[in-house]
Amino acid sequence: MSDKARALFDALDLDHDGTLTRVEVIVALREKGPTLAAHGVIPFWGVGGDDESAALFDAADQNGDRLLSFEEFAAVVDRRFGW
């Protein structure tokens, strides 16, 4: 798992509980996405709208529990962003 995936996961974990919810991913990317991209945490092309954020969450939620562990999240973003 990449350090970039960890940095992005931590930035999106708004309540700092070690998991991500669908709402957290959508809200955090909407509010923080451009800043994260400017700091190189996420590629500029990776900052999309709510639908893209929801699709990212859905792709990563491998066990369907509506929570993302770091491992689930990293597996998708490492592949999607080429990390």
Residue pairs with C-beta under 8 A, 6 or more apart in sequence:
1 70
1 71
1 74
1 75
1 78
2 74
2 78
2 83
4 41
4 77
4 81
4 83
5 70
5 73
5 74
5 77
5 78
5 83
6 70
6 74
7 41
8 36
8 41
8 42
8 73
8 77
9 20
9 70
9 73
9 74
11 28
11 32
11 36
11 41
12 20
12 24
12 25
12 28
12 29
12 32
13 19
13 20
13 24
13 28
14 24
14 27
14 28
15 24
18 69
18 70
19 67
19 68
19 69
20 57
20 67
20 68
20 73
21 66
21 67
21 68
22 54
22 57
22 58
22 61
22 66
25 53
25 54
25 56
25 57
25 68
26 50
26 53
26 54
26 57
29 36
29 47
29 48
29 53
29 56
30 49
30 50
30 53
33 42
33 46
33 47
33 48
34 47
36 42
36 47
37 43
37 44
37 46
37 47
42 81
43 81
46 80
46 81
56 76
56 77
56 80
57 68
59 76
59 80
60 68
60 72
60 73
60 75
60 76
60 77
61 67
61 68
61 72
62 72
62 75
63 72
77 83
